[in-house]
Amino acid sequence: MEKTNSIGRRKEASARVFIMPATGDSKIVVNGKDYINYFPQKIFQQVVEQPFKILNLDGKYDVIVNVSGGGIKGQAEAIRLGIARSLVKINAEFKATLKPLKLLTRDPRAVERKKPGRKKARKRFQFSKR
């Protein structure tokens, strides 16, 4: 088995994920750093690990990720989608487990653009009758 790659996106973040069988300890490297250092908050570490935990594949694969754009939450969820897609490429039987949990679905929600004559996308300036 060789490298498998896929792309995950969320909000403005986009992640290129490369997965290969683990040589020794499995590592998840994000932009040249260990994912625990890249995502210091525990919740984002759990988001990145989620596909492996669900499929009981802890320690079986090395993951290298290049991620850019967006914020920390969008990047973590983009990585999760990329990992899930790569695992399905490796073994199509994983799709039956991951699909009902919505790990293979790209979340289309993004920030709505600001409209002219408004304070934000929908917020208006305060109305003054007199």
C-alpha positions in Angstrom: 0.0 0.0 0.0 1.3 3.4 -0.9 0.3 7.0 -0.2 -3.4 8.0 -0.6 -4.4 11.6 -0.8 -7.6 13.6 -0.7 -8.8 17.1 -0.1 -11.1 18.3 2.7 -12.7 21.8 2.9 -14.7 23.6 5.5 -15.6 27.4 5.5 -12.5 29.0 4.0 -10.1 26.3 5.1 -8.7 23.7 2.7 -6.6 20.7 3.6 -4.6 18.3 1.5 -4.3 15.0 3.4 -1.8 12.2 2.6 -2.2 8.9 4.4 0.2 5.9 4.4 0.6 2.8 6.6 2.3 3.6 9.9 6.0 2.9 10.2 6.4 2.4 13.9 4.4 5.0 15.9 1.6 6.6 13.9 2.0 10.4 13.4 -0.3 13.1 12.4 1.7 16.0 11.1 0.0 19.3 10.2 2.0 22.0 8.3 5.3 20.4 9.6 4.2 20.3 13.3 2.7 17.5 15.3 -1.1 18.0 15.4 -1.1 18.2 19.3 1.2 21.3 19.0 -0.8 22.7 16.0 -4.1 22.3 17.8 -3.5 22.9 21.5 -7.2 22.7 22.4 -8.3 19.1 23.1 -11.6 19.5 21.2 -9.8 20.1 17.9 -7.5 17.2 18.5 -10.5 15.0 19.0 -12.1 16.3 15.8 -8.9 15.4 13.8 -8.8 11.9 15.4 -12.5 11.2 15.0 -12.4 9.0 11.8 -9.7 6.8 13.3 -11.5 6.4 16.6 -14.8 5.4 14.9 -13.1 2.8 12.7 -10.8 1.5 15.5 -7.7 2.4 13.4 -5.7 4.1 16.1 -2.0 3.8 15.3 -2.4 2.2 11.9 -1.7 5.1 9.6 0.7 8.1 9.3 -1.0 11.3 8.2 0.7 14.3 6.6 -1.5 17.4 6.2 -1.0 20.8 4.4 -3.8 23.1 5.5 -4.4 26.8 4.7 -7.1 29.4 5.1 -9.9 29.8 7.6 -9.6 29.6 11.3 -8.6 26.8 13.7 -12.1 25.2 13.8 -12.5 25.2 10.0 -9.0 23.8 9.5 -9.6 20.9 12.0 -12.9 20.0 10.3 -11.3 20.2 6.9 -8.6 17.8 8.0 -11.3 15.4 9.4 -13.1 15.4 6.0 -9.8 14.8 4.2 -8.9 11.9 6.5 -12.3 10.3 6.1 -12.2 10.5 2.3 -8.7 9.0 2.3 -9.8 6.1 4.5 -12.7 5.4 2.1 -10.2 5.3 -0.8 -8.1 2.8 1.1 -11.1 0.5 2.0 -14.6 1.1 0.5 -16.2 -0.8 3.3 -15.5 2.1 5.7 -18.0 4.3 3.8 -21.0 2.4 5.4 -19.7 3.4 8.8 -18.6 7.0 8.1 -21.5 8.2 5.9 -24.3 8.0 8.5 -22.2 10.0 10.9 -21.9 12.7 8.2 -18.1 12.5 8.1 -18.0 12.3 4.3 -20.3 15.3 3.8 -18.7 18.7 3.0 -20.4 21.2 5.3 -21.5 24.0 2.9 -22.1 26.7 5.5 -19.8 29.7 5.1 -19.9 33.4 6.1 -22.5 35.4 4.2 -21.1 38.4 2.4 -21.6 42.0 3.6 -24.3 43.9 1.7 -24.0 47.5 0.7 -25.8 50.0 2.9 -25.8 47.6 5.8 -23.6 47.2 8.9 -23.0 43.5 8.3 -24.6 40.9 6.1 -28.1 41.4 7.6 -27.8 43.9 10.4 -29.1 47.3 9.6 -28.2 50.7 11.0 -30.4 52.0 13.8 -33.6 53.5 12.5 -34.4 57.0 13.7 -38.0 58.3 13.2 -37.1 61.9 13.8 
